[in-house]
Amino acid sequence: NGAFMVAREQSRALAQSLVSTGKAAGLPTRAMITDMNEPLASCAGNAIEVAYAIDYLKGERRDARLHEVVLALGAEMVTLGKLATSRDDARARLEQALASGAAAERFAKMVAGLGGPADLLDAPARHLATAPVVIDMRAKQPGFVTAIDVRALGLAVVALGGGRRRAGEKIDPSVGLSDLAPVGADVGERPLARIHARDDASAAAAVESVRQAYAIGDGAPAAEPVIVEQIA
């Protein structure tokens, strides 16, 4: 429900069209269809997502679903570029690049090369905007997350000021959501989410929107694969 193409058939048709176009241009091309019925990572927002990406590269936070998509996409790119003999070899190379810090170092060089701060990875708090109001919110009843309306979470971020409703609107890079509980999480033992807002009123509105986006039940559902289909 959080995908650009909601129906599986539409997603497959778009992926096949993109793969065919790439191949027609002489480029080896593959596509993946991923499950977007819950967020890939545990946050949504501008500076919040940049901070998370830095933590991911440094190995401080790596949500399993996002990590799987990163490795799967990276492995396809490495094998298509003939830099590895197999997907397993490619994944091993990617894991090594992350573990050694080479991936983080490359990102830091890219940021600096584009005119960004040279110390972004070492001191992200010095450069990334933070919201003045940050609150942890909980579900109204104990239980397990059984479903998430991902589109509703995205609209909650827009309402906080983290996205545009119309062209020309100013975006507040500091606002958004973090520490989002995934499907299967026991929300009797942890917050449902952390709200980053510019004022108390927008924070309160976000609390209600996020609560409505979550379905809570008595048992944790079975985990769904994040990579739904590969198209070559």
MDAnalysis code that builds the backbone (N, CA, C; Angstrom):
import MDAnalysis as mda
import numpy as np

u = mda.Universe.empty(696, n_residues=232, atom_resindex=np.repeat(np.arange(232), 3), trajectory=True)
u.add_TopologyAttr("name", ["N", "CA", "C"] * 232)
u.add_TopologyAttr("resid", np.arange(1, 233))
u.add_TopologyAttr("resname", ["ASN", "GLY", "ALA", "PHE", "MET", "VAL", "ALA", "ARG", "GLU", "GLN", "SER", "ARG", "ALA", "LEU", "ALA", "GLN", "SER", "LEU", "VAL", "SER", "THR", "GLY", "LYS", "ALA", "ALA", "GLY", "LEU", "PRO", "THR", "ARG", "ALA", "MET", "ILE", "THR", "ASP", "MET", "ASN", "GLU", "PRO", "LEU", "ALA", "SER", "CYS", "ALA", "GLY", "ASN", "ALA", "ILE", "GLU", "VAL", "ALA", "TYR", "ALA", "ILE", "ASP", "TYR", "LEU", "LYS", "GLY", "GLU", "ARG", "ARG", "ASP", "ALA", "ARG", "LEU", "HIS", "GLU", "VAL", "VAL", "LEU", "ALA", "LEU", "GLY", "ALA", "GLU", "MET", "VAL", "THR", "LEU", "GLY", "LYS", "LEU", "ALA", "THR", "SER", "ARG", "ASP", "ASP", "ALA", "ARG", "ALA", "ARG", "LEU", "GLU", "GLN", "ALA", "LEU", "ALA", "SER", "GLY", "ALA", "ALA", "ALA", "GLU", "ARG", "PHE", "ALA", "LYS", "MET", "VAL", "ALA", "GLY", "LEU", "GLY", "GLY", "PRO", "ALA", "ASP", "LEU", "LEU", "ASP", "ALA", "PRO", "ALA", "ARG", "HIS", "LEU", "ALA", "THR", "ALA", "PRO", "VAL", "VAL", "ILE", "ASP", "MET", "ARG", "ALA", "LYS", "GLN", "PRO", "GLY", "PHE", "VAL", "THR", "ALA", "ILE", "ASP", "VAL", "ARG", "ALA", "LEU", "GLY", "LEU", "ALA", "VAL", "VAL", "ALA", "LEU", "GLY", "GLY", "GLY", "ARG", "ARG", "ARG", "ALA", "GLY", "GLU", "LYS", "ILE", "ASP", "PRO", "SER", "VAL", "GLY", "LEU", "SER", "ASP", "LEU", "ALA", "PRO", "VAL", "GLY", "ALA", "ASP", "VAL", "GLY", "GLU", "ARG", "PRO", "LEU", "ALA", "ARG", "ILE", "HIS", "ALA", "ARG", "ASP", "ASP", "ALA", "SER", "ALA", "ALA", "ALA", "ALA", "VAL", "GLU", "SER", "VAL", "ARG", "GLN", "ALA", "TYR", "ALA", "ILE", "GLY", "ASP", "GLY", "ALA", "PRO", "ALA", "ALA", "GLU", "PRO", "VAL", "ILE", "VAL", "GLU", "GLN", "ILE", "ALA"])
u.atoms.positions = np.array([
    [0.810, -1.224, 0.000],
    [0.000, 0.000, 0.000],
    [0.839, 1.268, 0.000],
    [2.162, 1.124, 0.139],
    [3.021, 2.297, 0.086],
    [3.766, 2.424, -1.226],
    [3.428, 1.564, -2.184],
    [4.157, 1.539, -3.450],
    [3.611, 2.562, -4.437],
    [4.456, 2.949, -5.389],
    [4.040, 3.823, -6.486],
    [3.009, 3.093, -7.344],
    [3.276, 1.821, -7.628],
    [2.326, 0.957, -8.324],
    [1.736, -0.002, -7.292],
    [0.476, 0.171, -6.948],
    [-0.115, -0.602, -5.855],
    [-0.412, -2.038, -6.272],
    [-0.934, -2.239, -7.490],
    [-1.292, -3.579, -7.955],
    [-0.061, -4.320, -8.457],
    [0.046, -5.605, -8.099],
    [1.196, -6.410, -8.523],
    [1.316, -6.455, -10.048],
    [0.198, -6.575, -10.734],
    [0.230, -6.667, -12.190],
    [0.792, -5.385, -12.808],
    [0.406, -4.231, -12.254],
    [0.934, -2.958, -12.753],
    [2.431, -2.859, -12.489],
    [2.854, -3.294, -11.311],
    [4.276, -3.258, -10.969],
    [5.079, -4.124, -11.928],
    [4.563, -5.321, -12.206],
    [5.265, -6.236, -13.105],
    [5.343, -5.656, -14.520],
    [4.247, -5.063, -14.981],
    [4.230, -4.483, -16.327],
    [5.233, -3.341, -16.443],
    [5.293, -2.484, -15.421],
    [6.249, -1.379, -15.436],
    [7.675, -1.907, -15.411],
    [7.942, -2.891, -14.558],
    [9.290, -3.451, -14.463],
    [9.710, -4.080, -15.787],
    [8.811, -4.837, -16.406],
    [9.134, -5.471, -17.684],
    [9.387, -4.432, -18.765],
    [8.620, -3.343, -18.739],
    [8.816, -2.267, -19.712],
    [10.182, -1.611, -19.538],
    [10.579, -1.355, -18.288],
    [11.881, -0.743, -18.025],
    [13.020, -1.671, -18.422],
    [12.877, -2.958, -18.126],
    [13.911, -3.927, -18.497],
    [14.032, -4.010, -20.017],
    [12.902, -4.056, -20.709],
    [12.920, -4.126, -22.172],
    [13.558, -2.884, -22.779],
    [13.252, -1.719, -22.217],
    [13.828, -0.466, -22.717],
    [15.338, -0.451, -22.530],
    [15.795, -0.879, -21.355],
    [17.230, -0.928, -21.101],
    [17.941, -1.863, -22.049],
    [17.376, -3.042, -22.248],
    [18.005, -4.015, -23.144],
    [18.015, -3.522, -24.585],
    [16.936, -2.838, -24.997],
    [16.872, -2.303, -26.354],
    [17.947, -1.251, -26.591],
    [18.372, -0.589, -25.516],
    [19.433, 0.422, -25.614],
    [20.820, -0.201, -25.460],
    [20.873, -1.525, -25.369],
    [22.157, -2.203, -25.261],
    [22.695, -2.306, -23.851],
    [21.838, -2.070, -22.860],
    [22.274, -2.127, -21.466],
    [21.687, -3.362, -20.789],
    [22.518, -4.191, -20.170],
    [21.965, -5.312, -19.401],
    [21.138, -4.765, -18.237],
    [19.903, -5.186, -18.131],
    [18.974, -4.587, -17.166],
    [18.166, -5.660, -16.449],
    [17.998, -5.484, -15.150],
    [17.119, -6.337, -14.357],
    [16.295, -5.445, -13.440],
    [15.214, -5.980, -12.931],
    [14.350, -5.217, -12.022],
    [13.907, -6.106, -10.870],
    [13.547, -5.462, -9.771],
    [13.022, -6.168, -8.610],
    [11.721, -5.520, -8.170],
    [10.775, -6.344, -7.783],
    [9.539, -5.867, -7.171],
    [9.650, -6.159, -5.683],
    [9.485, -5.124, -4.864],
    [9.645, -5.285, -3.416],
    [8.326, -5.061, -2.691],
    [8.211, -5.676, -1.533],
    [7.023, -5.529, -0.692],
    [7.058, -4.170, -0.001],
    [6.041, -3.357, -0.257],
    [5.969, -2.031, 0.351],
    [4.767, -1.911, 1.286],
    [4.377, -3.029, 1.897],
    [3.287, -2.996, 2.868],
    [3.765, -2.628, 4.263],
    [5.038, -2.343, 4.392],
    [5.589, -1.713, 5.592],
    [6.848, -0.971, 5.161],
    [7.274, 0.043, 5.909],
    [8.457, 0.803, 5.511],
    [9.691, -0.093, 5.420],
    [10.567, 0.203, 4.461],
    [11.810, -0.561, 4.348],
    [12.724, -0.278, 5.530],
    [12.740, 0.963, 5.984],
    [13.538, 1.343, 7.153],
    [12.602, 1.906, 8.215],
    [13.130, 2.131, 9.391],
    [12.292, 2.520, 10.531],
    [12.126, 4.026, 10.672],
    [12.258, 4.769, 9.579],
    [12.123, 6.226, 9.676],
    [11.610, 6.802, 8.371],
    [11.118, 8.036, 8.440],
    [10.651, 8.760, 7.263],
    [10.789, 10.248, 7.532],
    [11.398, 10.956, 6.596],
    [11.671, 12.380, 6.774],
    [12.953, 12.716, 6.044],
    [13.302, 13.956, 5.972],
    [14.458, 14.362, 5.177],
    [15.775, 14.204, 5.933],
    [16.058, 15.073, 6.883],
    [17.290, 14.944, 7.667],
    [17.309, 13.637, 8.454],
    [16.133, 13.174, 8.869],
    [16.043, 11.924, 9.631],
    [16.534, 10.752, 8.789],
    [16.165, 10.726, 7.509],
    [16.598, 9.637, 6.637],
    [18.082, 9.747, 6.312],
    [18.595, 10.957, 6.176],
    [20.032, 11.120, 5.939],
    [20.815, 10.611, 7.142],
    [20.350, 10.961, 8.338],
    [21.008, 10.481, 9.557],
    [20.982, 8.961, 9.624],
    [19.846, 8.380, 9.223],
    [19.748, 6.921, 9.227],
    [20.707, 6.312, 8.207],
    [20.789, 6.903, 7.008],
    [21.692, 6.390, 5.976],
    [23.139, 6.404, 6.459],
    [23.511, 7.456, 7.181],
    [24.865, 7.536, 7.738],
    [25.070, 6.426, 8.759],
    [24.094, 6.230, 9.633],
    [24.191, 5.150, 10.620],
    [24.275, 3.790, 9.932],
    [23.527, 3.624, 8.850],
    [23.554, 2.363, 8.103],
    [24.956, 2.104, 7.560],
    [25.530, 3.094, 6.917],
    [26.861, 2.927, 6.334],
    [27.913, 2.657, 7.403],
    [27.735, 3.241, 8.574],
    [28.695, 3.053, 9.667],
    [28.413, 1.797, 10.491],
    [27.318, 1.107, 10.183],
    [26.995, -0.129, 10.878],
    [26.328, 0.052, 12.220],
    [25.845, 1.247, 12.498],
    [25.226, 1.510, 13.799],
    [23.752, 1.106, 13.840],
    [23.072, 1.170, 12.694],
    [21.669, 0.741, 12.590],
    [21.461, 0.162, 11.203],
    [20.947, -1.069, 11.140],
    [20.640, -1.669, 9.840],
    [19.371, -2.499, 9.956],
    [18.251, -1.911, 9.587],
    [16.999, -2.662, 9.584],
    [17.097, -3.799, 8.570],
    [16.619, -4.969, 8.948],
    [16.810, -6.177, 8.150],
    [16.211, -6.057, 6.751],
    [15.018, -5.493, 6.634],
    [14.371, -5.392, 5.319],
    [15.157, -4.481, 4.388],
    [15.566, -3.330, 4.877],
    [16.360, -2.425, 4.051],
    [17.687, -3.068, 3.676],
    [18.328, -3.728, 4.631],
    [19.624, -4.358, 4.370],
    [19.498, -5.394, 3.259],
    [18.421, -6.169, 3.279],
    [18.221, -7.179, 2.240],
    [18.050, -6.536, 0.870],
    [17.297, -5.441, 0.790],
    [17.103, -4.761, -0.492],
    [18.414, -4.151, -0.983],
    [19.173, -3.548, -0.082],
    [20.470, -2.962, -0.456],
    [21.385, -4.032, -1.034],
    [21.484, -5.167, -0.347],
    [22.373, -6.233, -0.815],
    [21.871, -6.844, -2.120],
    [20.558, -7.028, -2.233],
    [20.009, -7.629, -3.447],
    [20.215, -6.721, -4.658],
    [19.902, -5.433, -4.519],
    [20.109, -4.490, -5.622],
    [21.592, -4.337, -5.943],
    [22.399, -4.220, -4.888],
    [23.838, -4.079, -5.096],
    [24.434, -5.282, -5.792],
    [23.992, -6.480, -5.406],
    [24.513, -7.697, -6.029],
    [24.175, -7.742, -7.512],
    [22.960, -7.314, -7.870],
    [22.594, -7.281, -9.286],
    [23.472, -6.298, -10.051],
    [23.726, -5.126, -9.480],
    [24.550, -4.123, -10.154],
    [25.982, -4.611, -10.334],
    [26.508, -5.256, -9.297],
    [27.891, -5.743, -9.369],
    [28.018, -6.862, -10.398],
    [27.044, -7.777, -10.440],
    [27.121, -8.868, -11.414],
    [26.855, -8.365, -12.835],
    [25.914, -7.445, -12.999],
    [25.664, -6.877, -14.323],
    [26.894, -6.138, -14.841],
    [27.650, -5.541, -13.933],
    [28.873, -4.846, -14.313],
    [30.073, -5.752, -14.449],
    [29.824, -7.067, -14.290],
    [30.872, -8.090, -14.431],
    [32.026, -7.871, -13.454],
    [31.681, -7.387, -12.253],
    [32.685, -7.205, -11.212],
    [32.682, -8.360, -10.221],
    [31.773, -9.306, -10.418],
    [31.713, -10.500, -9.571],
    [31.233, -11.660, -10.426],
    [31.599, -12.867, -10.029],
    [31.267, -14.047, -10.823],
    [29.885, -14.610, -10.505],
    [29.324, -14.225, -9.370],
    [28.013, -14.731, -8.965],
    [27.369, -13.750, -7.993],
    [26.078, -13.947, -7.730],
    [25.404, -13.099, -6.752],
    [25.999, -13.294, -5.361],
    [26.341, -14.538, -5.025],
    [26.940, -14.794, -3.707],
    [28.266, -14.063, -3.563],
    [29.073, -14.095, -4.627],
    [30.354, -13.379, -4.612],
    [30.111, -11.878, -4.478],
    [29.119, -11.374, -5.205],
    [28.809, -9.941, -5.155],
    [28.352, -9.530, -3.760],
    [27.477, -10.328, -3.142],
    [26.999, -10.001, -1.798],
    [28.145, -10.003, -0.799],
    [29.063, -10.946, -0.953],
    [30.218, -10.994, -0.051],
    [31.064, -9.733, -0.197],
    [31.224, -9.257, -1.429],
    [31.991, -8.026, -1.663],
    [31.287, -6.814, -1.044],
    [29.976, -6.786, -1.174],
    [29.212, -5.682, -0.595],
    [29.301, -5.687, 0.929],
    [29.164, -6.854, 1.522],
    [29.272, -6.970, 2.980],
    [30.651, -6.509, 3.447],
    [31.677, -6.864, 2.694],
    [33.032, -6.461, 3.067],
    [33.207, -4.949, 2.954],
    [32.622, -4.355, 1.912],
    [32.715, -2.898, 1.743],
    [32.038, -2.171, 2.900],
    [30.940, -2.722, 3.389],
    [30.260, -2.123, 4.537],
    [31.053, -2.338, 5.818],
    [31.506, -3.574, 6.029],
    [32.204, -3.909, 7.278],
    [33.533, -3.180, 7.411],
    [34.223, -2.979, 6.294],
    [35.537, -2.335, 6.334],
    [35.460, -0.823, 6.462],
    [34.277, -0.260, 6.224],
    [34.124, 1.193, 6.241],
    [34.356, 1.828, 4.884],
    [34.670, 0.998, 3.863],
    [34.945, 1.543, 2.533],
    [33.710, 2.218, 1.939],
    [32.537, 1.646, 2.176],
    [31.313, 2.244, 1.636],
    [31.046, 3.605, 2.272],
    [31.221, 3.692, 3.587],
    [31.023, 4.968, 4.280],
    [32.035, 6.007, 3.807],
    [33.269, 5.566, 3.621],
    [34.319, 6.486, 3.158],
    [34.000, 7.016, 1.766],
    [33.496, 6.138, 0.896],
    [33.147, 6.564, -0.461],
    [32.011, 7.587, -0.427],
    [31.026, 7.344, 0.431],
    [29.912, 8.286, 0.558],
    [30.410, 9.644, 1.038],
    [31.309, 9.639, 2.010],
    [31.856, 10.897, 2.526],
    [32.565, 11.674, 1.420],
    [33.294, 10.963, 0.562],
    [33.993, 11.621, -0.547],
    [32.997, 12.182, -1.557],
    [31.913, 11.455, -1.792],
    [30.882, 11.947, -2.712],
    [30.256, 13.235, -2.189],
    [29.936, 13.255, -0.892],
    [29.337, 14.451, -0.290],
    [30.280, 15.642, -0.426],
    [31.542, 15.433, -0.071],
    [32.529, 16.516, -0.154],
    [32.721, 16.971, -1.595],
    [32.733, 16.003, -2.527],
    [32.925, 16.330, -3.933],
    [31.791, 17.155, -4.508],
    [30.603, 17.027, -3.920],
    [29.443, 17.790, -4.376],
    [29.270, 19.099, -3.614],
    [30.275, 19.448, -2.809],
    [30.232, 20.709, -2.085],
    [29.651, 20.629, -0.698],
    [29.371, 19.416, -0.218],
    [28.836, 19.240, 1.126],
    [29.936, 19.245, 2.169],
    [29.564, 19.172, 3.447],
    [30.559, 19.208, 4.524],
    [31.445, 17.968, 4.528],
    [32.739, 18.181, 4.674],
    [33.688, 17.069, 4.667],
    [33.568, 16.196, 5.907],
    [32.977, 16.729, 6.978],
    [32.872, 15.969, 8.226],
    [31.452, 15.470, 8.495],
    [30.648, 15.313, 7.439],
    [29.259, 14.915, 7.645],
    [29.150, 13.570, 8.358],
    [29.962, 12.595, 7.971],
    [29.871, 11.281, 8.604],
    [30.375, 11.297, 10.035],
    [31.350, 12.131, 10.313],
    [31.907, 12.186, 11.667],
    [31.052, 13.031, 12.608],
    [30.398, 14.047, 12.067],
    [29.611, 14.949, 12.918],
    [28.291, 15.304, 12.240],
    [27.416, 14.315, 12.000],
    [26.158, 14.618, 11.306],
    [25.271, 15.600, 12.057],
    [25.296, 15.565, 13.386],
    [24.444, 16.466, 14.171],
    [24.815, 17.928, 13.961],
    [26.030, 18.176, 13.520],
    [26.476, 19.545, 13.270],
    [25.816, 20.120, 12.019],
    [25.361, 19.257, 11.127],
    [24.879, 19.717, 9.830],
    [23.416, 19.388, 9.541],
    [22.853, 18.398, 10.219],
    [21.484, 17.985, 9.934],
    [20.507, 18.659, 10.892],
    [19.443, 19.214, 10.332],
    [18.444, 19.926, 11.138],
    [17.726, 18.965, 12.083],
    [17.438, 19.445, 13.282],
    [16.682, 18.651, 14.255],
    [15.418, 19.411, 14.652],
    [14.345, 18.670, 14.880],
    [13.058, 19.282, 15.217],
    [13.028, 19.723, 16.674],
    [12.342, 20.829, 16.977],
    [12.272, 21.313, 18.366],
    [11.379, 20.464, 19.268],
    [10.445, 19.721, 18.680],
    [9.536, 18.877, 19.468],
    [9.735, 17.425, 19.054],
    [10.156, 16.591, 19.992],
    [10.364, 15.161, 19.733],
    [9.661, 14.375, 20.835],
    [8.717, 13.522, 20.445],
    [7.975, 12.751, 21.445],
    [7.864, 11.287, 21.019],
    [7.922, 10.394, 21.992],
    [7.653, 8.979, 21.755],
    [6.168, 8.734, 21.961],
    [5.560, 8.019, 21.049],
    [4.133, 7.724, 21.164],
    [3.922, 6.219, 21.261],
    [2.865, 5.835, 21.960],
    [2.561, 4.422, 22.159],
    [1.179, 4.082, 21.607],
    [0.986, 2.804, 21.343],
    [-0.334, 2.333, 20.925],
    [-1.299, 2.445, 22.097],
    [-2.586, 2.523, 21.796],
    [-3.579, 2.662, 22.865],
    [-3.840, 1.348, 23.585],
    [-3.450, 0.225, 22.959],
    [-3.649, -1.065, 23.605],
    [-2.436, -1.955, 23.329],
    [-2.153, -2.927, 24.210],
    [-1.040, -3.841, 23.969],
    [-1.361, -4.786, 22.820],
    [-0.339, -5.399, 22.273],
    [-0.531, -6.342, 21.182],
    [0.622, -6.282, 20.204],
    [0.394, -6.831, 19.021],
    [1.423, -6.897, 17.993],
    [0.970, -6.140, 16.749],
    [1.926, -5.536, 16.060],
    [1.612, -4.855, 14.805],
    [1.261, -5.910, 13.761],
    [0.052, -5.846, 13.229],
    [-0.379, -6.813, 12.221],
    [-0.395, -6.231, 10.812],
    [-0.468, -4.911, 10.690],
    [-0.461, -4.265, 9.376],
    [-0.149, -2.785, 9.548],
    [0.401, -2.190, 8.486],
    [0.738, -0.768, 8.496],
    [0.243, -0.139, 7.202],
    [-0.433, 0.989, 7.307],
    [-0.825, 1.771, 6.134],
    [0.336, 2.717, 5.832],
    [1.207, 2.291, 4.926],
    [2.438, 3.042, 4.658],
    [2.132, 4.385, 4.007],
    [1.132, 4.421, 3.147],
    [0.757, 5.696, 2.525],
    [0.319, 6.696, 3.586],
    [-0.411, 6.227, 4.595],
    [-0.856, 7.113, 5.672],
    [0.331, 7.664, 6.451],
    [1.357, 6.846, 6.647],
    [2.567, 7.348, 7.314],
    [3.219, 8.441, 6.474],
    [3.271, 8.226, 5.163],
    [3.846, 9.244, 4.287],
    [3.070, 10.547, 4.346],
    [1.752, 10.450, 4.374],
    [0.923, 11.654, 4.468],
    [1.098, 12.341, 5.818],
    [1.377, 11.558, 6.868],
    [1.640, 12.157, 8.183],
    [2.914, 12.990, 8.143],
    [3.915, 12.502, 7.418],
    [5.162, 13.264, 7.272],
    [4.905, 14.545, 6.482],
    [4.097, 14.447, 5.433],
    [3.740, 15.640, 4.650],
    [3.038, 16.660, 5.542],
    [2.108, 16.198, 6.372],
    [1.374, 17.102, 7.262],
    [2.289, 17.766, 8.282],
    [3.334, 17.070, 8.687],
    [4.308, 17.657, 9.610],
    [5.131, 18.759, 8.947],
    [5.156, 18.764, 7.612],
    [5.946, 19.743, 6.869],
    [7.116, 19.125, 6.146],
    [7.188, 17.784, 6.145],
    [8.308, 17.101, 5.513],
    [8.110, 16.794, 4.045],
    [6.978, 17.216, 3.475],
    [6.711, 17.018, 2.060],
    [5.784, 18.104, 1.556],
    [5.599, 18.155, 0.246],
    [4.782, 19.211, -0.361],
    [3.402, 18.694, -0.748],
    [2.388, 19.498, -0.463],
    [1.045, 19.228, -0.977],
    [0.868, 19.851, -2.357],
    [1.615, 20.927, -2.610],
    [1.551, 21.592, -3.903],
    [2.919, 22.197, -4.209],
    [3.182, 22.445, -5.485],
    [4.472, 22.988, -5.913],
    [4.735, 24.325, -5.239],
    [5.977, 24.521, -4.840],
    [6.373, 25.786, -4.245],
    [6.346, 25.817, -2.741],
    [5.702, 24.836, -2.102],
    [5.677, 24.805, -0.643],
    [7.071, 24.523, -0.094],
    [7.383, 25.152, 1.016],
    [8.686, 24.963, 1.641],
    [8.678, 23.695, 2.489],
    [9.761, 22.926, 2.396],
    [9.895, 21.694, 3.171],
    [10.724, 21.959, 4.420],
    [10.273, 21.425, 5.533],
    [11.037, 21.484, 6.782],
    [11.860, 20.200, 6.870],
    [13.182, 20.278, 6.703],
    [13.997, 19.053, 6.687],
    [14.096, 18.356, 8.035],
    [13.703, 19.021, 9.111],
    [13.907, 18.455, 10.449],
    [12.802, 17.509, 10.895],
    [11.628, 17.590, 10.275],
    [10.474, 16.855, 10.800],
    [10.356, 15.465, 10.188],
    [9.559, 14.619, 10.847],
    [9.323, 13.288, 10.315],
    [9.057, 12.277, 11.406],
    [9.280, 11.019, 11.077],
    [9.037, 9.904, 11.984],
    [10.288, 9.044, 12.081],
    [10.547, 8.519, 13.259],
    [11.656, 7.581, 13.424],
    [11.239, 6.488, 14.395],
    [12.066, 5.474, 14.522],
    [11.799, 4.357, 15.440],
    [10.429, 3.735, 15.193],
    [10.042, 3.647, 13.923],
    [8.749, 3.075, 13.571],
    [8.725, 1.584, 13.900],
    [7.693, 1.144, 14.598],
    [7.557, -0.273, 14.925],
    [7.253, -1.052, 13.648],
    [7.956, -2.150, 13.393],
    [7.687, -2.943, 12.197],
    [6.532, -3.912, 12.406],
    [6.070, -4.513, 11.328],
    [5.058, -5.563, 11.436],
    [5.615, -6.697, 12.299],
    [4.827, -7.147, 13.251],
    [5.256, -8.206, 14.154],
    [5.790, -7.712, 15.478],
    [6.019, -6.401, 15.605],
    [6.575, -5.850, 16.843],
    [5.552, -5.905, 17.972],
    [6.035, -6.171, 19.174],
    [5.203, -6.157, 20.378],
    [5.152, -4.725, 20.894],
    [4.039, -4.041, 20.679],
    [3.948, -2.629, 21.053],
    [3.530, -2.446, 22.505],
    [3.379, -3.543, 23.228],
    [3.184, -3.426, 24.665],
    [4.489, -3.175, 25.380],
    [5.607, -3.432, 24.675],
    [6.929, -3.308, 25.275],
    [7.749, -2.157, 24.704],
    [7.255, -1.496, 23.663],
    [8.029, -0.435, 23.017],
    [7.087, 0.623, 22.441],
    [7.616, 1.830, 22.189],
    [6.798, 2.858, 21.532],
    [6.422, 2.438, 20.114],
    [5.363, 3.017, 19.625],
    [4.937, 2.767, 18.250],
    [5.808, 3.548, 17.272],
    [6.187, 4.768, 17.668],
    [7.009, 5.620, 16.806],
    [7.507, 6.816, 17.603],
    [8.453, 7.517, 17.023],
    [8.924, 8.790, 17.576],
    [8.562, 9.891, 16.576],
    [7.908, 10.919, 17.076],
    [7.459, 12.036, 16.241],
    [8.452, 13.186, 16.350],
    [8.860, 13.722, 15.205],
    [9.732, 14.900, 15.156],
    [8.912, 16.020, 14.513],
    [8.584, 17.049, 15.292],
    [7.668, 18.091, 14.817],
    [8.207, 19.483, 15.115],
    [7.613, 20.475, 14.442],
    [8.054, 21.857, 14.665],
    [7.263, 22.544, 15.769],
    [6.125, 21.944, 16.175],
    [5.358, 22.513, 17.286],
    [4.479, 21.428, 17.900],
    [3.920, 21.733, 19.064],
    [3.119, 20.748, 19.793],
    [1.855, 20.353, 19.033],
    [1.247, 21.303, 18.351],
    [-0.003, 21.017, 17.645],
    [0.211, 20.014, 16.514],
    [1.254, 20.225, 15.720],
    [1.508, 19.292, 14.619],
    [1.961, 17.937, 15.144],
    [2.652, 17.926, 16.288],
    [3.052, 16.659, 16.904],
    [1.820, 15.871, 17.335],
    [0.857, 16.550, 17.962],
    [-0.366, 15.889, 18.415],
    [-1.162, 15.331, 17.238],
    [-1.218, 16.084, 16.146],
    [-1.931, 15.608, 14.957],
    [-1.240, 14.384, 14.369],
    [0.090, 14.397, 14.384],
    [0.846, 13.261, 13.856],
    [0.630, 12.009, 14.693],
    [0.523, 12.177, 16.002],
    [0.269, 11.031, 16.887],
    [-1.004, 10.318, 16.460],
    [-2.067, 11.072, 16.224],
    [-3.338, 10.462, 15.830],
    [-3.240, 9.815, 14.453],
    [-2.549, 10.472, 13.521],
    [-2.408, 9.919, 12.170],
    [-1.624, 8.614, 12.185],
    [-0.543, 8.588, 12.961],
    [0.283, 7.380, 13.027],
    [-0.483, 6.248, 13.696],
    [-1.208, 6.548, 14.768],
    [-2.012, 5.509, 15.433],
    [-3.009, 4.874, 14.452],
    [-3.636, 5.708, 13.647],
    [-4.621, 5.203, 12.694],
    [-3.968, 4.382, 11.584],
    [-2.680, 4.603, 11.347],
    [-1.978, 3.873, 10.286],
    [-1.581, 2.462, 10.713],
    [-1.643, 2.190, 12.008],
    [-1.224, 0.888, 12.537],
    [-2.427, 0.044, 12.929],
    [-2.386, -1.235, 12.565],
    [-3.362, -2.214, 13.042],
    [-2.680, -3.076, 14.100],
    [-3.307, -3.204, 15.262],
    [-2.743, -3.959, 16.381],
    [-3.634, -5.171, 16.654],
    [-3.003, -6.343, 16.779],
    [-3.754, -7.564, 17.049],
    [-3.128, -8.373, 18.163],
    [-3.694, -9.545, 18.408],
    [-3.244, -10.375, 19.526],
    [-1.999, -11.195, 19.211],
    [-1.724, -11.446, 17.941],
    [-0.568, -12.269, 17.581],
    [0.223, -11.654, 16.450],
    [1.515, -11.976, 16.398],
    [2.377, -11.458, 15.334],
    [2.166, -12.260, 14.055],
    [1.961, -11.610, 12.920],
    [1.792, -12.337, 11.659],
    [3.122, -12.896, 11.169],
    [3.049, -13.847, 10.257],
    [4.264, -14.408, 9.665],
    [4.967, -13.343, 8.835],
    [6.284, -13.366, 8.866],
    [7.065, -12.391, 8.104],
    [6.921, -12.648, 6.606],
    [6.799, -11.578, 5.835],
    [6.698, -11.677, 4.383],
    [8.049, -11.358, 3.755],
    [8.409, -12.024, 2.647],
    [9.679, -11.707, 1.980],
    [9.653, -10.293, 1.422],
    [10.769, -9.600, 1.529],
    [10.815, -8.218, 1.048],
    [11.033, -8.168, -0.462],
    [11.766, -9.132, -1.020],
    [11.935, -9.223, -2.470],
    [10.833, -10.138, -2.992],
    [9.875, -9.563, -3.687],
    [8.712, -10.321, -4.143],
    [8.992, -11.036, -5.457],
    [9.683, -10.358, -6.367],
    [9.898, -10.925, -7.699],
    [11.089, -10.244, -8.353],
    [11.840, -11.018, -9.151],
    [12.939, -10.471, -9.937],
    [12.620, -10.658, -11.411],
    [12.884, -9.641, -12.193],
    [12.565, -9.666, -13.618],
    [13.823, -9.375, -14.417],
    [14.142, -10.280, -15.338],
    [15.353, -10.131, -16.152],
    [14.989, -10.050, -17.630],
])
